[in-house]
């Protein structure tokens, strides 16, 4: 298997486990190009049955600071369909394919594990929420800050947070838009396990190796209890 | 302040306050505990950013008086129509596109608990008590309480609460996801008010409405449909924000 080279993502493969790293350090911003490449990485992984587990992580100290909002706004202004009053008539295709990528990721029949260090904000948290498991370092910082610049999470973040942490917590986190710690994320059931950051990736890899033997998402709670206790 | 059928309404800054005002237990006079048309009028002010439902005095609400209901049946009143009206009131509350907080102290039983369950956030005092006592009189919660309770707590816990009619305390209620926050005895209202203000103060109504709609979709739609809608709402807000930023840039020039 020849692993393609991407400019915003680093994809690696070792003993059945894929490592997908957001690779535009230091903040690993999710640019337009990233989302396009992310979709093709997912296609590549789906087409190669050698992948039996996938770990998603960020190069360097952070997972990712999320989307590049000014660029995103400019692109939407340019590409969205609008009527003569400026009202939205068609969502640009690139935005639809972004959320579809997350649905594809979630539908993988191999375990997908986000391994989160440093900041994990906005769309990056949405990406992590569509993984099957989330492990984070004690230094991780989370938020869905969109409301503080008059937007809302747009890639299913509200939906997922509501399912995982309940309506009240989702409402609270999304409207406040403020950051919260790894401990809070664990308390809200957003992350499955807090790990010292030095051993985060090795813990994620060890976990992947166990779960990939017999992965079924319905058994999530059992895996967490058995292999992450 | 307006008072109608033992329910009062007032607006403090941009938060609407519905008080179940039939002390001491704040029994609900009928299933449609506030006329739907009145509730619609109250909640239609476009500057409102949130709503609190609370009880006057020491308790939230003891729910409906079943004697009233049985009397209505004896008088051959149309009970199912009256229950439908009650359900419509709770559906209206739940579907509001601004957050509704139930500020619960003391007892929160039966219909009172159904009102609380239709709210988006439940805050309770440490001495709050919850129950669905209907089973003791041979009936079940009839205003959507069984469905909403199951949605929050899952099947086994909902079944236990509804089938036993037993009372549970604040801690147990939080444990089973029936309440979201527990606060000190006298602090329920202030906490709820401050919470709503913190959540909504700096947010335009368009953002608040979009978040509420997304949460409603999460309750009612498939994940694919809910995500398509979430992306569409994001896109609408992004368009507005992009135009706003553009025009403020032009003004600066």
Boltz contact constraints between the chains, C-beta under 6 A:
constraints:
  - contact:
      token1: [A, 73]
      token2: [B, 238]
      max_distance: 6.0
  - contact:
      token1: [A, 73]
      token2: [B, 242]
      max_distance: 6.0
  - contact:
      token1: [A, 76]
      token2: [B, 238]
      max_distance: 6.0
  - contact:
      token1: [A, 77]
      token2: [B, 242]
      max_distance: 6.0
  - contact:
      token1: [A, 80]
      token2: [B, 235]
      max_distance: 6.0
  - contact:
      token1: [A, 80]
      token2: [B, 239]
      max_distance: 6.0
  - contact:
      token1: [A, 88]
      token2: [B, 235]
      max_distance: 6.0
  - contact:
      token1: [A, 88]
      token2: [B, 236]
      max_distance: 6.0
  - contact:
      token1: [A, 88]
      token2: [B, 239]
      max_distance: 6.0
  - contact:
      token1: [A, 91]
      token2: [B, 231]
      max_distance: 6.0
  - contact:
      token1: [A, 91]
      token2: [B, 232]
      max_distance: 6.0
  - contact:
      token1: [A, 91]
      token2: [B, 235]
      max_distance: 6.0
  - contact:
      token1: [A, 95]
      token2: [B, 231]
      max_distance: 6.0
  - contact:
      token1: [A, 95]
      token2: [B, 235]
      max_distance: 6.0
  - contact:
      token1: [A, 99]
      token2: [B, 227]
      max_distance: 6.0
  - contact:
      token1: [A, 99]
      token2: [B, 231]
      max_distance: 6.0
  - contact:
      token1: [A, 147]
      token2: [B, 203]
      max_distance: 6.0
  - contact:
      token1: [A, 147]
      token2: [B, 207]
      max_distance: 6.0
  - contact:
      token1: [A, 150]
      token2: [B, 207]
      max_distance: 6.0
  - contact:
      token1: [A, 150]
      token2: [B, 241]
      max_distance: 6.0
  - contact:
      token1: [A, 151]
      token2: [B, 237]
      max_distance: 6.0
  - contact:
      token1: [A, 151]
      token2: [B, 238]
      max_distance: 6.0
  - contact:
      token1: [A, 152]
      token2: [B, 210]
      max_distance: 6.0
  - contact:
      token1: [A, 152]
      token2: [B, 211]
      max_distance: 6.0
  - contact:
      token1: [A, 152]
      token2: [B, 234]
      max_distance: 6.0
  - contact:
      token1: [A, 154]
      token2: [B, 230]
      max_distance: 6.0
  - contact:
      token1: [A, 154]
      token2: [B, 231]
      max_distance: 6.0
  - contact:
      token1: [A, 154]
      token2: [B, 234]
      max_distance: 6.0
  - contact:
      token1: [A, 156]
      token2: [B, 227]
      max_distance: 6.0
  - contact:
      token1: [A, 156]
      token2: [B, 230]
      max_distance: 6.0
  - contact:
      token1: [A, 158]
      token2: [B, 214]
      max_distance: 6.0
  - contact:
      token1: [A, 158]
      token2: [B, 230]
      max_distance: 6.0
  - contact:
      token1: [A, 159]
      token2: [B, 218]
      max_distance: 6.0
  - contact:
      token1: [A, 159]
      token2: [B, 226]
      max_distance: 6.0
  - contact:
      token1: [A, 162]
      token2: [B, 215]
      max_distance: 6.0
  - contact:
      token1: [A, 162]
      token2: [B, 218]
      max_distance: 6.0
  - contact:
      token1: [A, 167]
      token2: [B, 120]
      max_distance: 6.0
  - contact:
      token1: [A, 167]
      token2: [B, 215]
      max_distance: 6.0
  - contact:
      token1: [A, 168]
      token2: [B, 121]
      max_distance: 6.0
  - contact:
      token1: [A, 168]
      token2: [B, 180]
      max_distance: 6.0
  - contact:
      token1: [A, 171]
      token2: [B, 99]
      max_distance: 6.0
  - contact:
      token1: [A, 174]
      token2: [B, 211]
      max_distance: 6.0
  - contact:
      token1: [A, 175]
      token2: [B, 199]
      max_distance: 6.0
  - contact:
      token1: [A, 175]
      token2: [B, 203]
      max_distance: 6.0
  - contact:
      token1: [A, 175]
      token2: [B, 211]
      max_distance: 6.0
